[in-house]
Amino acid sequence: MDPDAADRPGLKQAELREAAHEGPHGSHDDGHEGAVEEHDHAEHAHEAADPAPAPHDGHAGMDHAAMDHGGHGGGGGHHDHHAMMVEDFKRRFWVCLGLTVPILALSPMLQMWAGVDWRFPGDVWILTVLGTAVYLYGGRPFLTGARDEIADRRPGMMTLVALAISVAFVYSIAVVFGLEGNLFFWETATLIDLMLVGHWVEMRSVMGASRALEELARLMPDEAHRLTASGETEDVPTAALRPGDRILVKASEKVPADGTVLEGTSAVNQAALTGESVPVEKAPGDDLIAGSVNGTGALTVEVTKTGADAYLNQVVTLVREAQASKSRTQDLANRAAFYLTVTAITVGALTFAGWLLLADVPLSFVIERAVTVMVIACPHALGLAIPLVVAVSTSISARNGLLVRDRAAFERARDLDTLVFDKTGTLTEGRFGVTDVLPAPGVAEDDLLTTAAAVEGGSEHPIAAGVVRSARDRGLALPDVSGFEAMTGKGVRAVVGGETVEVLSPGALADAGVGVPDALRQRGDALGREGQTVVWVVRGGALLGALALADVVRPESKEAIDRLHDLGLTAVMLTGDKREVAEHVARQLEIDRVIAEVLPDQKSAVIRALQAEGRVVAMTGDGVNDAPALATADVGLAVGAGTDVAVETADVVLVKSDPRAAVRVIALARATYRKMVQNLWWAAGYNVVAIPLAAGALAPWGVILSPAVGAVLMSLSTVVVAVNARRLSVD
């Protein structure tokens, strides 16, 4: 990748299209402090080298056993290269199929089987020319592929195919020039045809399974409506946008660049980017992601990110890394393919020698057996077994906002037995909210909350914001107030409906001498001991009741912990917050273990301690203070990264602040591994039966596999592998 990409606005958009929180409430100083951890989010820029496109030399680069197929769907070069290969195999197949028809009609053996006699002078030479054309043109990808494999000292599938068709072709040429035997031009032609169509179908499957980047590319509009200094609009290419530009996004249009809403409100569909099924309401001050679809309202947007910094382009980089990162399971498949190649050549040689030396059969039969063994043992499906699953898994991950940066770490996720959650911002929302409304006798809950929210509306403190937010979430209308006053260390005061209303800390309430029923006081004290902040509301000198506030637990957190337990994992909360606060949240969510009052620089030590217990640990966090722990864990999950997806220390980046996504990573890793194992069995398992049959083990009983039938079985195995990979899913 160009190192100056970040400085060249719009560059990555073009490449993409080508690639197909708060402290204590100051007015309640003697109330609970530190309920919400302070944490910052730093922006990271991540840029990885683009994979270089492989040279197109027939099919020289198509060694499925040895080549890293994780790169499929990566850069534009890779995409174009594989698209060219698909067309190349398609063209070669149709040409060779057209030549095969007269080859079949002219083959003496087939004429004998069909009971016809179409022989004429010179027909053998026509047959030889046609057979040679098919061998040289249709077989070229396999011959060049075998050359490269042998040069790399890694014989594999291409070597087997090249050997099979070459043995049959050379033998047939020898027969033409006088050797006693049968012509195998028709076998060579049909084998090449089947292998070509198999490669064609398989390459289409590979490209179809790794559409993540292509789908992302289609999200970007080509033009944007940029606003001029005079307020008029001009249509410009998306690539021309720069940070600071103002653009107009009309109803139903795609957002052309990351930005911040300046004017207008609308519901924006981000489903293709973050997995959110429900459109997200956007208002001035909210961020927009390029590629999302605007709803019914027009939005004026200030562009904040372009080029390599844009969210969509960071996703592209992460997907490329995931598809190109080395899979440990793929290493196993590559070794299996190599051993299968050696086994096939060995068995083929033994088959040839055995039939030739120990049985009284024609040389043509001996060659046919050896050829069939090598054809049916081709580890083509084995070479695709893992990459196809990786491609589908990566695509599923990207569509659901699970961005895999390290494929090996993602595979380790299947072995996890402990998931450590940071509390603030991960299990909780990182902001205050009302957890309990405690009205005095004869007072309605809504009256208490409405009155308190009306007074707190004049304050900017986190507790005040939490009270107001909770009232609005209930749909309560707030009355007008006057004479707002902040009382340092005590609370706030204002006039509501002609009466003075005070929202006081527990200490200020005691100083005011307001009577509190014993049951209400005991309840308030109990909530305070749990780490919640309790404020008391007094109207006209009479107690209205109390409100308890705490860091709001995300509604998705309980479901995430339940799902984690269903998977057999232990849930651990790791937080710098007070133990009382952490345990209160843990009780609500049924978390197994709480580790509280831990400083940021101590979190990685806690992870190491858990690992020393023999646990395989994943850490989830959303802040810079979690970075050391994310790096120390066996698997690091950055939760709620939002548009800052390039979190350097995380193995998997979770776009949404949803703890269920962390559990979904584990479920997907396990499902991916199961599918890989299934594919390895489908790809290699059939050889246990097929190779002995190809060698002629059941020939005395009339069961004989021809090379063409062997090719069909091999291709069928590949199709099964491709279909099985596409069936990968995660709940």
Summary of the structure (lengths in Angstrom):
residues: 731
radius of gyration: 34.4
end to end distance: 35.8
largest distance: 122.7
contacts: 2679
relative contact order: 0.13
helix: 52%
strand: 16%
